[in-house]
């Protein structure tokens, strides 16, 4: 084991991309562990590794005994050949090269060295993989399995699970692909790199690649909300007064954002400007050109947006996607109304919270009769039919007509 030790270690470190000093420590520790099982503390074992002369050996103290039975002992007769004053129990300094030891001990040491080198390789791979985490990698589809695509990303085979794929995206073996390294999982001795094309951070990394101002940090991505394959909203912000963050992300004639859309196979990308004012942010998230007015309530984080009749469907979006993403981005519940709908809604809320006694022409006696039959708010009168109200004893047809008319103009 001692022959050409330095050359062997250097070659191992190079081929397996391992730290040379760590390999040296592994060899010394493994030899110590293997040999110390045959020795006692008083033997004072020391492993010597001279990497300049490629010498590997051990220093220890032999115990003088009557008849030696192991390499850690020396017989009294042999000891007295070197020193006639030697005595039983004496500790005598000794040194042996590794190749002079029992083959069994050397084999045990080699097995431990091999095991520890494997662990070093696993740790090195894990470290290399961790460096790729949260980055975009390029790869080639290797095969399609039940749990997702296996992707060759150069330094490893990775998994693009079904749940991290974009709906309606399909690949065949040999197709090139870009993806985001979501995580690195280690189970037993196996390391698996998990990829994603559905994660919002994938869009963020694509923006960093396409938009220099995002890469340098001049433009900050405040928040990304995404429905993979359908629509993504990106809120951007800059402290530079002369920099338009939205325009920079879009690029001349939209070339930058178009490159990202192409990568995502047509997914809509809305770039909007972040604002600390929730009213402005909500309008930006819906589409400022669509919004006439924004009303918010801080308590409960509700908002109502007024739009024109022709813009209502655009503001809501197909299947409600636009307003749903805007709500997630702003953390506000968003309801969209035309001006007429908004006024009707306010009137309805006013009727619900107003007691029937507030209606014009309602005496205390009529209010009590109505209350006995379950009519307590102006809204109760508003939605009740005239026939229904006329069936109440003590409420005539004329009173019913007055009640209905008053509730409609309340």
ZAMARGU-4260 file (C-alpha; in steps of 0.2 Angstrom, whole numbers, plus 5000, padded with zeros to 4 digits):
<rodrens>
0) 5000/5000/5000 | 5015/5012/5003 | 5022/5011/4985 | 5019/5026/4974 | 5006/5032/4988
5) 5007/5051/4982 | 5004/5046/4964 | 4989/5035/4968 | 4981/5049/4979 | 4984/5062/4966
10) 4976/5051/4953 | 4962/5047/4964 | 4959/5065/4968 | 4960/5070/4949 | 4949/5056/4942
15) 4935/5057/4956 | 4936/5076/4958 | 4940/5074/4976 | 4950/5085/4988 | 4968/5078/4990
20) 4969/5083/5008 | 4953/5074/5012 | 4960/5058/5004 | 4975/5059/5014 | 4965/5060/5030
25) 4954/5046/5025 | 4969/5034/5022 | 4977/5039/5039 | 4961/5038/5049 | 4956/5021/5041
30) 4973/5014/5045 | 4973/5020/5062 | 4955/5013/5065 | 4960/4996/5058 | 4976/4994/5068
35) 4970/5001/5084 | 4958/4987/5086 | 4974/4976/5088 | 4983/4987/5100 | 4980/4994/5117
40) 4981/5013/5122 | 4998/5010/5130 | 5005/5005/5113 | 5003/5023/5108 | 4999/5020/5089
45) 5004/5033/5077 | 5002/5032/5058 | 5016/5040/5048 | 5012/5046/5030 | 5027/5054/5022
50) 5020/5059/5005 | 5037/5066/4999 | 5045/5049/5000 | 5029/5039/4997 | 5031/5030/5014
55) 5017/5024/5024 | 5020/5015/5041 | 5016/5015/5059 | 5025/5019/5075 | 5020/5011/5091
60) 5027/5003/5107 | 5029/4985/5109 | 5026/4977/5125 | 5039/4965/5132 | 5031/4948/5136
65) 5037/4930/5140 | 5031/4924/5123 | 5024/4936/5109 | 5008/4932/5101 | 5005/4947/5090
70) 5014/4961/5082 | 5011/4972/5096 | 5021/4961/5108 | 5040/4956/5108 | 5047/4941/5118
75) 5058/4945/5132 | 5072/4934/5124 | 5071/4945/5108 | 5070/4961/5117 | 5086/4957/5127
80) 5095/4953/5111 | 5094/4972/5107 | 5095/4978/5126 | 5101/4965/5139 | 5092/4976/5152
85) 5075/4973/5144 | 5062/4967/5156 | 5044/4960/5156 | 5031/4974/5154 | 5043/4986/5146
90) 5037/4997/5131 | 5049/4997/5117 | 5048/5009/5102 | 5045/5001/5086 | 5041/5006/5068
95) 5034/4995/5053 | 5030/4999/5035 | 5012/4995/5031 | 5017/4981/5019 | 5025/4972/5034
100) 5009/4970/5043 | 4997/4956/5042 | 4988/4955/5025 | 4971/4954/5035 | 4974/4970/5044
105) 4979/4979/5027 | 4963/4972/5019 | 4952/4979/5033 | 4960/4996/5031 | 4958/4995/5012
110) 4939/4991/5014 | 4937/5006/5026 | 4947/5018/5014 | 4936/5012/4999 | 4920/5015/5010
115) 4925/5032/5015 | 4931/5037/4997 | 4913/5033/4992 | 4906/5044/5005 | 4917/5058/5000
120) 4912/5056/4982 | 4893/5057/4987 | 4897/5072/4997 | 4906/5080/4983 | 4891/5076/4971
125) 4879/5083/4983 | 4889/5099/4985 | 4890/5101/4966 | 4871/5098/4964 | 4867/5110/4978
130) 4877/5123/4969 | 4865/5121/4954 | 4850/5122/4965 | 4838/5137/4960 | 4847/5139/4943
135) 4841/5135/4926 | 4849/5120/4918 | 4850/5114/4900 | 4846/5096/4896 | 4840/5083/4884
140) 4825/5071/4887 | 4833/5054/4890 | 4817/5044/4893 | 4799/5046/4898 | 4794/5036/4914
145) 4778/5034/4924 | 4783/5048/4936 | 4790/5060/4924 | 4804/5064/4911 | 4822/5058/4914
150) 4833/5072/4908 | 4852/5072/4905 | 4858/5088/4912 | 4876/5084/4909 | 4883/5081/4927
155) 4868/5070/4931 | 4852/5062/4926 | 4837/5073/4933 | 4819/5070/4935 | 4805/5082/4929
160) 4790/5076/4938 | 4773/5076/4931 | 4767/5089/4944 | 4781/5101/4939 | 4777/5100/4920
165) 4767/5113/4911 | 4750/5106/4905 | 4749/5103/4886 | 4768/5102/4885 | 4775/5085/4878
170) 4792/5080/4874 | 4800/5065/4865 | 4817/5057/4868 | 4831/5068/4861 | 4822/5085/4864
175) 4832/5099/4871 | 4824/5107/4887 | 4827/5121/4899 | 4821/5119/4917 | 4823/5126/4935
180) 4832/5115/4948 | 4819/5114/4961 | 4828/5103/4974 | 4841/5090/4977 | 4835/5074/4986
185) 4846/5061/4994 | 4840/5044/4998 | 4852/5031/5004 | 4866/5032/4992 | 4856/5040/4978
190) 4855/5058/4973 | 4841/5064/4963 | 4840/5082/4955 | 4822/5088/4954 | 4817/5099/4939
195) 4803/5111/4937 | 4795/5121/4922 | 4780/5125/4932 | 4787/5135/4947 | 4786/5154/4947
200) 4805/5155/4950 | 4808/5147/4933 | 4800/5163/4925 | 4811/5174/4937 | 4827/5165/4931
205) 4821/5167/4913 | 4819/5186/4916 | 4836/5187/4924 | 4843/5179/4908 | 4833/5190/4896
210) 4834/5207/4905 | 4851/5214/4910 | 4843/5226/4922 | 4835/5211/4932 | 4851/5202/4932
215) 4861/5216/4939 | 4848/5220/4952 | 4843/5237/4945 | 4826/5230/4943 | 4819/5220/4957
220) 4806/5207/4955 | 4794/5209/4970 | 4782/5195/4967 | 4777/5182/4954 | 4760/5173/4953
225) 4758/5160/4940 | 4746/5147/4933 | 4758/5137/4923 | 4754/5136/4904 | 4741/5149/4905
230) 4746/5166/4913 | 4759/5174/4924 | 4759/5190/4933 | 4776/5198/4937 | 4777/5214/4948
235) 4793/5223/4946 | 4801/5238/4954 | 4816/5250/4953 | 4823/5264/4963 | 4831/5272/4948
240) 4820/5287/4943 | 4825/5287/4925 | 4822/5268/4922 | 4805/5261/4917 | 4805/5243/4924
245) 4790/5237/4914 | 4797/5244/4898 | 4814/5236/4901 | 4807/5219/4905 | 4796/5220/4889
250) 4811/5226/4879 | 4810/5235/4862 | 4794/5229/4853 | 4792/5217/4867 | 4807/5206/4861
255) 4812/5201/4879 | 4796/5195/4886 | 4792/5187/4869 | 4807/5176/4871 | 4801/5170/4888
260) 4783/5167/4881 | 4791/5157/4867 | 4801/5146/4880 | 4784/5144/4889 | 4775/5139/4873
265) 4764/5154/4873 | 4760/5157/4891 | 4754/5175/4894 | 4766/5185/4904 | 4760/5201/4912
270) 4773/5213/4918 | 4767/5226/4930 | 4774/5239/4941 | 4774/5237/4959 | 4767/5250/4970
275) 4766/5251/4989 | 4749/5260/4987 | 4737/5245/4987 | 4725/5254/4976 | 4738/5258/4962
280) 4745/5240/4964 | 4727/5232/4962 | 4724/5243/4946 | 4741/5238/4939 | 4738/5220/4943
285) 4721/5220/4934 | 4727/5231/4920 | 4727/5250/4923 | 4720/5254/4906 | 4704/5244/4911
290) 4701/5251/4928 | 4691/5267/4931 | 4691/5267/4950 | 4697/5256/4965 | 4689/5255/4982
295) 4697/5246/4996 | 4694/5241/5014 | 4709/5238/5024 | 4700/5227/5037 | 4698/5210/5029
300) 4708/5216/5013 | 4693/5218/5001 | 4693/5228/4985 | 4680/5233/4973 | 4685/5239/4955
305) 4674/5249/4944 | 4676/5246/4925 | 4667/5250/4909 | 4654/5238/4902 | 4666/5234/4887
310) 4681/5231/4898 | 4673/5220/4911 | 4676/5203/4903 | 4694/5208/4900 | 4696/5213/4918
315) 4689/5197/4924 | 4699/5187/4911 | 4695/5170/4903 | 4688/5159/4916 | 4692/5172/4929
320) 4711/5170/4927 | 4715/5188/4926 | 4706/5193/4942 | 4711/5177/4951 | 4730/5180/4948
325) 4728/5199/4952 | 4720/5194/4969 | 4734/5182/4973 | 4747/5195/4968 | 4740/5209/4979
330) 4733/5198/4993 | 4716/5207/4991 | 4699/5199/4987 | 4694/5208/4971 | 4676/5211/4965
335) 4673/5219/4948 | 4658/5229/4944 | 4652/5242/4931 | 4646/5258/4938 | 4628/5253/4938
340) 4632/5236/4946 | 4642/5245/4959 | 4628/5257/4963 | 4615/5243/4964 | 4627/5233/4976
345) 4629/5248/4987 | 4610/5251/4988 | 4608/5232/4992 | 4620/5233/5006 | 4611/5249/5012
350) 4594/5240/5012 | 4601/5225/5021 | 4609/5235/5035 | 4594/5247/5037 | 4579/5243/5048
355) 4561/5243/5040 | 4557/5257/5053 | 4569/5268/5042 | 4557/5267/5027 | 4546/5282/5024
360) 4528/5280/5030 | 4532/5265/5041 | 4524/5267/5058 | 4529/5258/5074 | 4514/5248/5073
365) 4517/5242/5055 | 4535/5239/5059 | 4530/5228/5073 | 4518/5218/5062 | 4531/5215/5049
370) 4544/5210/5062 | 4532/5197/5068 | 4531/5189/5051 | 4550/5190/5049 | 4552/5206/5039
375) 4566/5216/5048 | 4577/5225/5035 | 4573/5236/5020 | 4580/5222/5009 | 4567/5210/5016
380) 4553/5222/5009 | 4563/5225/4993 | 4564/5206/4988 | 4546/5201/4994 | 4532/5201/4982
385) 4517/5212/4984 | 4506/5196/4985 | 4516/5190/4999 | 4515/5206/5009 | 4496/5207/5006
390) 4494/5191/5014 | 4500/5198/5031 | 4485/5203/5042 | 4484/5221/5046 | 4494/5226/5030
395) 4483/5233/5016 | 4486/5234/4998 | 4489/5252/4998 | 4502/5251/5012 | 4511/5237/5002
400) 4512/5248/4987 | 4520/5262/4997 | 4532/5250/5006 | 4538/5243/4989 | 4540/5260/4981
405) 4549/5266/4997 | 4561/5251/4997 | 4565/5253/4978 | 4570/5271/4981 | 4579/5269/4998
</rodrens>
